């Protein structure tokens, strides 16, 4: 840590903490999860960036969705996302959450994940290399520095839109709305 | 003066505990042939957790975690860190034996309020383990008290300085305490309580934000206390804090190396381990002390 970083850390310790300590829920939805074990173990060592896996959404602040999202997993993804404490960051990994990828005409996968939960950034590719995760992490640092990683605020502001999209594909949701929705708009 | 000592030992305990934790992550990484996080990574984590949103599950959820942190801090005040003993006039070893159970009790009280099934499993595992390690630990404490004829920490340390270290005058008890040290600290072969892969980190499953930060700080203090207990009872304490920390380091390294290499036991295996070898050795140590 050089002098410039020390001053930065003292000025905004929260930002410093959020940047250099990503605790990740690796959501094992599809084949993308196969790239995660090399990332967190000896070969690529994500821990030197402060990125470690955690077991529960309550402790996490980065949500990595690896691979295609079927309707069944979308339900779990939404519940996991809503349980994470703010500020929370989401990254879609691989081309399947972006636009469906090779499942573009499948009857039960989601084509655009950002219609259902807000996404901070995407890692394109099928499969992306493990290095791409580090590029995403460093890019997320820049975004946090500039205050641009604010997708979780968007979720609060436009909750009605997201909830409506979720109900459109999942039918009636069995959990109450996370934020109040005024129906008379 | 006493207040100054209390604040000082709380701060020192935290700093040294954090340093040990960062050091442990670095050492673990080097053993895995990784580069590892920076030494101050635990501080970044705790700062981050204090800046996060935290979800409470009720009054006991808030109260229990504070009770647990308070219990850990109060236990720390009775243990001599070199020549710093804030509360040396009262209690001694007997009080520490009681106080060491408050921290896990507080965690149990707090996390059960969240009504997550993983929490109940974790808590029950914690108390099974506690049942396992309390028997040899009490035997060790009894043999120490019998050997030196006192329950005061300060006197035990001074008697060791007058003759020789406790590990030499009662080797079997020292070995027994060393064997249950990883169980008390909850390090790897015995981390069934907070097993992330089995029960989603057990009692900590519903903690987020400040609650998780307090729980981590409590854990840091517990690690410090357990090693300090060994150093004070069997390695002659220290004439000043620095020598004390230098003595703590090899003990921590032993426990850490074991924890890095070995995988996790199942809970009944851990319990069987606790009531078998450490208990037998501690009992023989007690017999040896009485017989002499």
Interface residues (C-beta under 8 A of the other chain):
Chain A: X1 X13 X14 X16 X17 X18 X20 X21 X23 X41 X42 X45 X47 X48 X50 X53 X54 X55 X56 X58 X59 X61 X84 X85 X86 X87
Chain B: X25 X29 X32 X33 X34 X35 X36 X37 X38 X40 X41 X44 X45 X47 X48 X49 X50 X51 X52 X53 X54 X55 X196 X197 X200 X201 X204 X205 X206 X207 X208 X209 X212
